[in-house]
Amino acid sequence: MTIKLYCFGESGNAYKAALALQLSGLDWEAVKVDFFGGETRTPEFRASINEMGEAPVMVDGDVKLTQSGVIQDYVSEKSGKFGGANAFERREILRWVLWDNHKLSSGAGMTRFLMNFLPEDKRPAEVIAFHQGRLKAAYTVLNDHLEGREWIVGDGITNADLSCCGYLYYPEPFGFDRADWPHIDAWLTRLSQVPGWKSPYDLMPGSPADRT
């Protein structure tokens, strides 16, 4: 049975789940969610897809899951990939996924949205600057950790990598320049060379170009 992932190209959180599915070898297909058209805020979406009004949502037969980290965990369970080689690595992966959700992706997603998806006269400069300051601290943590390492945890790709990269491949400016963070840059390049890798707008339906 083909796994369905309700997602949209602009979402870094959806990209985390889509990339895990893509690299896992599992049979899956993307189902476009019209986020910018208000689909996730409709009573129908909340009643039938996700009561939280968010994407991504994964449906595999009778299994329905939301939140990218949970979907990644399910993909690991089903495919045997990205979950770590032992109990220590599994805990380390979870530590980095939780760190990413709180310290990296939350700030990157918000900053990118404020800088690119709001009308120019509605962009709150002080809020953007605040988030960029917090993000600089997060980039420093990740860059320092990756010095001398190929992957965040262990000797291969795990959900730690697939979570932390979620917003860092997007082309829209939000204050992240790969050239400023050489270990992050090398890690992103390494990940993008894995067979089957695709960038967000190539992997999922929907992009800003659709609304121009």
N, C-alpha and C positions, 0 to 999 in steps of 0.2 A: 504493500500500500504506500502510495506517495505521501510524504509528509508535506503539509501546507504551512507556509509561514506568511502570516499577514504582516506586511511591512511596507515601507516606502523609502525611496532612495536617499532622501535627505536626513534620515535618522541614523545617527551613529550607534544608538543602542540596538536598532534593528540590524545594523550591519554586523554587530558582534555575533548575533544569532545566525544570520545568513552565512557569514564566513565560516562559522563552525560547521554548519550543515554542508557547505560547499566543499570544504577540505576533508570532511569525514568520509566521503564516498557514499553516504546514504542517498536514497532517492527522494528528492524534494522539489517543490515548486513554490515560487513567490506569488502571493496574492496581493495586489496593490491596495493599499489603504489610502484614501484621499484625505490625508490629514489637513492639508491647507484648505480643502473644501468643506471642512467641518465634520467629516464622517465619524471621527472618534467621539465627537460630542453629541451624537444623536442617540436618542433612546433605543433605537434598533441595534446600534453597535454595542451599546452597554448591556443590552438584554441578551444578545445572541453571541457576541464575540468576547468582550472583556468589560466587566462591570467597572473596572478602573478607568476605562476610557483611554487606553494607551495601546501602542504597538511597540515591540512585536508581540504577536500571539502565535504559538505553534499548535497545530492540530495534527495528531497522529492517531487515526482511528478514534477510539474513545478517550484518548488522552488529550487534554487541552492545558497548555501551560503559558504563563505570562512571565515577564521579567527576563531579560537577556541572560543573566547568570544562571537562572533555573533552567532555561532552555539549553544552554551550553552544557550543564550538568547532565541533562537527559541525553543529549547527543553523545556525550562521553560514555554514558551507561550503555547506550544502544550500539555504538560503534566500537567501543574499546579504545578510543583515541582521546588525547588531550587531558586526561584525568590524573596524570601522574603515575609514577612507577611504584609508589609505596605510600604508607600512611603519612609520613613526613611531607612528601611532595604534595599530597592531596590537601593537607592543611595549609601549606605554603601557597598553593594555587588559590584556595579560598581567601587567604589573607590578602593576596594581591587583587583578586576580583572585588572584594569589599573595599579595599583602598581605592581602587579605580572608580568604583561607583560613587564614592563619597568625595574623593579629592581631585580626581582627574576628569572623568567623563561628565560629571555634573557641572563643573565649571566650564569645561570646553563647550559642551552642548549649549549652555545658556549664553555664553559669550558669542559663540558663532551665530546663534539665533538673533541676538540683539544687534549684532553688527551687520547682518546680511539679510534678514527676513522681516525686519521692521522698516517702515518708511524712514528716510534719513532724518527727518525732523522729529522722529519719535525715539531715536536712539539715545539712551541715558548715558552720557559720557562718564559720569562719576561711577556708576554701577559697573560699566564695562572695565574701567581702570581698576576697580576693586577686584573684580574677578580675574583680571589678567595678572595682578600681583599674586593672588593665591595660586594661579596656574603656574607661574614661574617657579614657585616653591615645589609644586608637584613635578614639574619637568626636571628640576634639579635632583629630586629623589630618584626618579626613574633613570635619568641619565647616569647618575653615579652608580646605581645598582647594576646597570648594564655594562659598565666598564669591565673588560676581560671576560664577558659572558656572551654567548650567542643567543640565549633565551632567558626569560625571566626566572623560570624554575626548571631545574634539571637540565637534561641534555637534548631536549626536543621541544617542539611547539606544544603548549598547553593552553588551557582556558585563561591562564594569566595573560599570555600574549594576545589571545583573541579578544580579551576584554580591554586591555590597556590600549590597544591600537585603534579602538573604535572610531574615534574622531580625528585621528592624526593623519589620515590619508585624504581628507577632504580638501578641495582646492580653494574654498572660500577663506578669506583672511579672518583670523580671530586672535592674532598675536603670537602664533606659533610658527617659527621659521626653523625648519629642520637643520639648516646650516649652523644654527646656534647651539645645537645639541648633538654632537658627533656620534655618541654611542646610541642615542635614540635613532638617529638617521641611519646608521649601519644596521640596526635591528629591523627597522621598517623596510629597508632595502632587502635584507635577508628574507623576511617574511613574504615580501611581494614576489620573490623568485621561486616560491614553493609551487609545484605544479597544481593548477586549478585555481590559484589565487586570482581574484578580480577586484578592481576598485569598487567603491560603493555604488556609483551610478551605472557601472556595467553589470553589477551583480543583482541589483534590485530595481524594480520599476519606479519611475518618478524622479524628477530632477528640477532644479530651478528653471531650466530651459523650457519646461513644459508650460510655465506660467508667463512667459515673455511673449 
